[in-house]
Amino acid sequence: MLPQIALRKKASALTALVTAAAIALLPVPAAHGQAKGPPVLRDTETEQLLREYTRPILRVAGLEKQNIQMVILNDASFNAFVADGRRIFVNYGAILQSETPNQIIGVLAHETGHLAGGHLSKLREQLATAQTQMIIAMLLGAGAIAVGSTRGSNSAGNNGLANAGAAAIAAPQEMIRRSLLSYQRQQEENADRAGVKFLTATQQSPKGMYETFKRFTGESLFAARGADPYLQSHPMPAERVAALQEFASSSPYWDKKDDPALQLRHDMVRAKISAFMERPETVYRRYPQTNESLPARYARAISTYLHGDLRSALAQIDALIQVQPNNPYFYEVRGQALLESGKPAEAIAPLRKAVALSNNAPLIEMLLGQALVGTDNKAYTDDAVRILRAAVAREPEAPLGYTQLAMAYGRKGDYAEADLASAQAAYLRGDNKTARELATRAKTRFAVGTPGWVKADDIVAAKPPRN
């Protein structure tokens, strides 16, 4: 599992006021060029499982060719959302807390409902209209206040005019806010219905979706006690869950169970997330030594290596490999444990095996490239360059690949390519200043007009997004 920083764009000061009502409705999209943003978790095993969960849903939703990506956020809370029409963001907490595949699949089906319904673009239209209305109201109200102030502050009539101006600003803002929230509630209801439709079309149960929403009803009801239902961005929980149950329970697949093999893969991913993201005492409470299931053994093996006992961890991983000798992720974990323990040469063999069994998964290729570079053996340099170039070609937004590629090129003495790869890594990390400096130097090393020179020039000319 590899941490990576996802970068996000801030709202401008000019529109912050007029779009304040929509902040909770539309999460801010990711964008290159800033070092701040929600940290993203990269893991081949988890991402592959999520892709398999969403693929049939996207197909029946008519989105199969849209290249919708799954992005896992480093957040322990249960949440998932769409932000830009091409990515579904899922907190790792949502995966960890989903006890069955069907529960997280139901959440993904709901989010696909937002994408299929074009809710983001429609919401932007609503926001644009609301912004125009609010600006007009503010200008009219400000004009009334200005007139009242220029006529003198002692007149009761003038004070009344100024007060009316203030009301002219506040009242439309409140009305527009309520309208936006109502619109968002309707979108959520539509996404619920679309999600159930997609699950039924793929012969999957909508029960997991219902169970997930119902599980949070009590907490939401407590938080919303006494709240104005017209000021909620989502339908009131009890009403929403009741409506969902009514139309979801009519599905002919309501009682269909998850395939046991899929349940095992789901449990393995949850165990992996727990081991990497939770404290060891928490991991051992979830997966005590008395639990001899494969997921429990997986979690304990990872937690053991993360907290310094490499010998014991390798023994546990080798025992897992004996049970599933064709599981690429067991070899990946073995290689990662050795690599992070300062044994890159020993990490090469298991990582090569992991790459082969995973059909050349690029994130695992990057780990293999890192191990090859880390040996300081020049005999591995050409192999490292070849593997890392293939990895970044399929994963062009992963800084690790470019960082290791720069080191491999440097070892070969190809400083033009080394500078370019370093510039690409810096750009992906959001360090635009360093990226431009390295790209500028790379341009002096490449012949003008060559592919390397053009790539370097693109980085030099790239403009960071406005704050």
ZAMARGU-4260 file (C-alpha; in steps of 0.2 Angstrom, whole numbers, plus 5000, padded with zeros to 4 digits):
<rodrens>
0) 5000/5000/5000 | 5008/5016/4994 | 5003/5034/5001 | 5002/5047/4988 | 4996/5065/4990
5) 4981/5071/4980 | 4980/5089/4976 | 4965/5100/4977 | 4960/5117/4970 | 4953/5130/4982
10) 4938/5141/4979 | 4942/5159/4975 | 4939/5173/4987 | 4927/5181/4975 | 4915/5166/4974
15) 4917/5160/4992 | 4903/5171/4999 | 4890/5167/4985 | 4893/5148/4985 | 4895/5146/5004
20) 4878/5137/5004 | 4885/5124/4992 | 4901/5119/5001 | 4893/5104/5009 | 4885/5099/4992
25) 4900/5098/4981 | 4917/5092/4987 | 4932/5101/4979 | 4939/5092/4964 | 4957/5087/4964
30) 4970/5096/4953 | 4988/5097/4951 | 4999/5111/4957 | 4997/5113/4976 | 5005/5103/4990
35) 4989/5103/5000 | 4975/5091/4998 | 4968/5075/5005 | 4981/5061/5005 | 4977/5046/4993
40) 4981/5028/4996 | 4987/5017/4982 | 4986/4999/4983 | 4984/4987/4968 | 4974/4974/4978
45) 4961/4986/4984 | 4960/4996/4968 | 4957/4980/4958 | 4943/4974/4969 | 4935/4991/4968
50) 4936/4991/4949 | 4928/4974/4949 | 4914/4980/4960 | 4910/4995/4949 | 4913/4988/4932
55) 4896/4979/4930 | 4887/4994/4938 | 4896/5006/4926 | 4891/4995/4911 | 4872/4995/4914
60) 4873/5014/4919 | 4881/5017/4901 | 4897/5024/4909 | 4908/5009/4905 | 4918/5019/4892
65) 4920/5035/4902 | 4936/5028/4911 | 4929/5032/4928 | 4943/5030/4941 | 4942/5024/4959
70) 4952/5035/4972 | 4954/5029/4989 | 4956/5043/5002 | 4966/5042/5018 | 4951/5045/5029
75) 4944/5033/5043 | 4926/5040/5042 | 4913/5031/5031 | 4911/5042/5016 | 4911/5041/4997
80) 4907/5054/4984 | 4909/5060/4966 | 4917/5077/4963 | 4922/5079/4945 | 4912/5067/4934
85) 4926/5055/4931 | 4931/5049/4948 | 4923/5040/4963 | 4931/5044/4979 | 4930/5031/4993
90) 4937/5034/5011 | 4947/5018/5017 | 4935/5019/5032 | 4920/5015/5020 | 4929/4999/5014
95) 4935/4994/5032 | 4917/4996/5039 | 4908/4987/5025 | 4906/4969/5032 | 4901/4962/5015
100) 4905/4966/4997 | 4887/4970/4994 | 4887/4984/5007 | 4901/4994/4998 | 4894/4989/4981
105) 4878/4997/4986 | 4887/5014/4991 | 4896/5013/4974 | 4880/5010/4965 | 4873/5026/4973
110) 4888/5036/4968 | 4886/5029/4950 | 4868/5036/4951 | 4875/5053/4953 | 4887/5051/4939
115) 4874/5044/4927 | 4861/5057/4932 | 4873/5071/4928 | 4870/5078/4945 | 4887/5087/4946
120) 4884/5097/4930 | 4866/5101/4935 | 4872/5106/4952 | 4884/5118/4944 | 4870/5126/4934
125) 4860/5128/4949 | 4875/5136/4958 | 4878/5148/4943 | 4860/5153/4944 | 4861/5155/4963
130) 4877/5165/4961 | 4869/5177/4949 | 4853/5179/4960 | 4864/5182/4975 | 4875/5195/4967
135) 4860/5204/4961 | 4852/5204/4979 | 4868/5209/4986 | 4870/5224/4974 | 4852/5230/4977
140) 4854/5228/4996 | 4871/5237/4996 | 4863/5251/4985 | 4849/5253/4998 | 4861/5254/5012
145) 4872/5266/5003 | 4857/5278/5000 | 4852/5277/5018 | 4869/5281/5024 | 4871/5296/5012
150) 4855/5304/5018 | 4861/5305/5035 | 4862/5293/5050 | 4850/5302/5061 | 4834/5300/5051
155) 4823/5286/5056 | 4817/5284/5038 | 4835/5283/5032 | 4839/5270/5046 | 4824/5260/5040
160) 4830/5261/5022 | 4847/5254/5027 | 4839/5240/5037 | 4828/5236/5022 | 4844/5235/5012
165) 4852/5223/5024 | 4836/5213/5023 | 4837/5213/5004 | 4853/5204/5006 | 4849/5192/5019
170) 4832/5186/5013 | 4836/5181/4996 | 4852/5172/5002 | 4842/5161/5014 | 4829/5158/5000
175) 4842/5153/4988 | 4851/5142/5001 | 4835/5133/5004 | 4832/5130/4986 | 4849/5123/4983
180) 4847/5111/4998 | 4830/5105/4992 | 4838/5102/4975 | 4852/5092/4983 | 4839/5081/4993
185) 4830/5077/4977 | 4847/5072/4969 | 4851/5060/4983 | 4834/5052/4982 | 4836/5050/4963
190) 4854/5042/4966 | 4846/5030/4978 | 4833/5024/4965 | 4846/5024/4951 | 4858/5013/4962
195) 4844/5001/4966 | 4840/5000/4947 | 4859/4997/4943 | 4860/4983/4956 | 4844/4974/4950
200) 4851/4975/4932 | 4867/4967/4937 | 4857/4954/4947 | 4864/4960/4964 | 4855/4963/4980
205) 4851/4981/4985 | 4850/4975/5003 | 4868/4980/5007 | 4864/4998/5001 | 4849/4998/5013
210) 4859/4991/5027 | 4873/5003/5026 | 4861/5018/5026 | 4851/5011/5040 | 4866/5008/5050
215) 4870/5027/5051 | 4852/5032/5054 | 4852/5032/5073 | 4868/5043/5073 | 4861/5055/5060
220) 4844/5056/5069 | 4853/5061/5085 | 4863/5074/5076 | 4848/5081/5067 | 4836/5081/5082
225) 4827/5097/5081 | 4834/5102/5065 | 4824/5111/5051 | 4821/5097/5038 | 4822/5110/5024
230) 4839/5115/5029 | 4846/5097/5026 | 4857/5094/5011 | 4851/5076/5011 | 4834/5069/5015
235) 4830/5067/5033 | 4838/5050/5037 | 4822/5040/5043 | 4812/5046/5028 | 4826/5042/5016
240) 4829/5024/5024 | 4811/5021/5024 | 4809/5026/5006 | 4824/5016/5001 | 4818/5000/5010
245) 4801/5002/5001 | 4808/5001/4983 | 4824/4991/4986 | 4815/4976/4995 | 4804/4974/4979
250) 4820/4968/4970 | 4820/4950/4965 | 4838/4949/4971 | 4834/4956/4988 | 4840/4940/4997
255) 4854/4936/4986 | 4870/4932/4995 | 4888/4937/4990 | 4899/4924/4982 | 4910/4916/4996
260) 4926/4918/4985 | 4921/4937/4983 | 4918/4938/5002 | 4935/4931/5006 | 4944/4944/4994
265) 4934/4958/5002 | 4939/4952/5020 | 4957/4951/5014 | 4957/4969/5008 | 4949/4974/5024
270) 4962/4965/5034 | 4976/4973/5024 | 4968/4991/5027 | 4967/4987/5045 | 4985/4982/5046
275) 4992/4997/5037 | 4981/5010/5044 | 4977/5005/5062 | 4987/5004/5077 | 4994/4986/5081
280) 4984/4984/5097 | 4968/4988/5086 | 4974/4976/5073 | 4976/4962/5086 | 4959/4966/5094
285) 4951/4964/5077 | 4961/4949/5072 | 4967/4940/5088 | 4979/4925/5088 | 4964/4913/5091
290) 4958/4919/5074 | 4966/4907/5061 | 4956/4913/5046 | 4967/4919/5031 | 4962/4937/5033
295) 4967/4937/5051 | 4984/4929/5047 | 4986/4942/5033 | 4983/4957/5045 | 4994/4950/5058
300) 5009/4947/5046 | 5008/4964/5039 | 5007/4972/5056 | 5021/4962/5062 | 5033/4968/5048
305) 5027/4986/5050 | 5032/4986/5068 | 5049/4979/5066 | 5049/4960/5068 | 5055/4956/5050
310) 5059/4938/5054 | 5043/4933/5061 | 5033/4943/5048 | 5042/4933/5034 | 5038/4917/5042
315) 5020/4922/5043 | 5020/4928/5025 | 5028/4912/5019 | 5014/4902/5027 | 5001/4912/5018
320) 5010/4909/5001 | 5009/4890/5005 | 4990/4892/5006 | 4989/4902/4990 | 5005/4901/4980
325) 4997/4911/4966 | 4992/4926/4976 | 5002/4940/4969 | 4999/4951/4984 | 5007/4939/4996
330) 5023/4941/4986 | 5021/4960/4985 | 5020/4961/5004 | 5035/4950/5006 | 5045/4961/4994
335) 5039/4977/5002 | 5044/4971/5019 | 5061/4966/5013 | 5063/4983/5004 | 5058/4993/5018
340) 5069/4984/5030 | 5084/4989/5020 | 5086/4972/5010 | 5082/4977/4992 | 5092/4963/4984
345) 5082/4950/4993 | 5066/4960/4988 | 5069/4957/4970 | 5063/4939/4968 | 5047/4941/4977
350) 5043/4957/4968 | 5047/4949/4951 | 5035/4935/4956 | 5021/4948/4961 | 5023/4957/4945
355) 5021/4941/4935 | 5006/4935/4944 | 4998/4952/4944 | 4999/4954/4925 | 5012/4968/4927
360) 5003/4979/4939 | 5012/4996/4937 | 5012/5000/4956 | 5020/4983/4960 | 5032/4986/4945
365) 5037/5003/4954 | 5042/4993/4970 | 5052/4981/4959 | 5061/4996/4951 | 5064/5003/4968
370) 5072/4987/4974 | 5083/4986/4958 | 5089/5004/4960 | 5091/5001/4979 | 5104/4987/4976
375) 5117/5000/4969 | 5121/4986/4957 | 5124/4994/4940 | 5120/4977/4932 | 5101/4980/4936
380) 5101/4998/4929 | 5094/4994/4912 | 5081/4982/4919 | 5076/4995/4931 | 5074/5008/4917
385) 5064/4996/4907 | 5052/4991/4921 | 5050/5009/4927 | 5046/5016/4910 | 5033/5003/4908
390) 5025/5007/4925 | 5024/5026/4922 | 5017/5024/4905 | 5002/5016/4913 | 5002/5025/4929
395) 5008/5043/4924 | 5002/5051/4940 | 5013/5042/4952 | 5028/5052/4958 | 5037/5036/4965
400) 5039/5029/4948 | 5047/5045/4941 | 5058/5047/4957 | 5065/5029/4955 | 5067/5032/4936
405) 5077/5047/4939 | 5089/5038/4950 | 5090/5024/4937 | 5094/5036/4923 | 5107/5045/4935
410) 5116/5029/4938 | 5117/5026/4919 | 5124/5044/4917 | 5109/5050/4906 | 5107/5066/4915
415) 5095/5074/4903 | 5082/5060/4906 | 5086/5060/4925 | 5082/5079/4926 | 5066/5076/4916
420) 5060/5062/4927 | 5064/5072/4943 | 5055/5087/4936 | 5040/5076/4932 | 5040/5069/4950
425) 5041/5086/4958 | 5027/5092/4947 | 5016/5077/4953 | 5020/5081/4971 | 5014/5099/4968
430) 5032/5107/4969 | 5030/5118/4954 | 5046/5128/4958 | 5057/5113/4959 | 5049/5105/4944
435) 5052/5121/4933 | 5070/5122/4938 | 5073/5104/4934 | 5064/5105/4918 | 5073/5120/4913
440) 5090/5111/4916 | 5083/5096/4906 | 5080/5107/4891 | 5098/5112/4890 | 5103/5094/4890
445) 5091/5088/4876 | 5092/5093/4858 | 5079/5106/4854 | 5062/5098/4847 | 5066/5080/4853
450) 5052/5072/4864 | 5062/5074/4880 | 5064/5093/4876 | 5046/5095/4872 | 5041/5086/4889
455) 5052/5097/4898 | 5046/5113/4890 | 5028/5108/4894 | 5033/5108/4913 | 5042/5124/4911
460) 5027/5132/4903 | 5014/5124/4915 | 5004/5137/4925 | 4999/5132/4942 | 4980/5134/4946
465) 4975/5150/4954 | 4971/5150/4972
</rodrens>
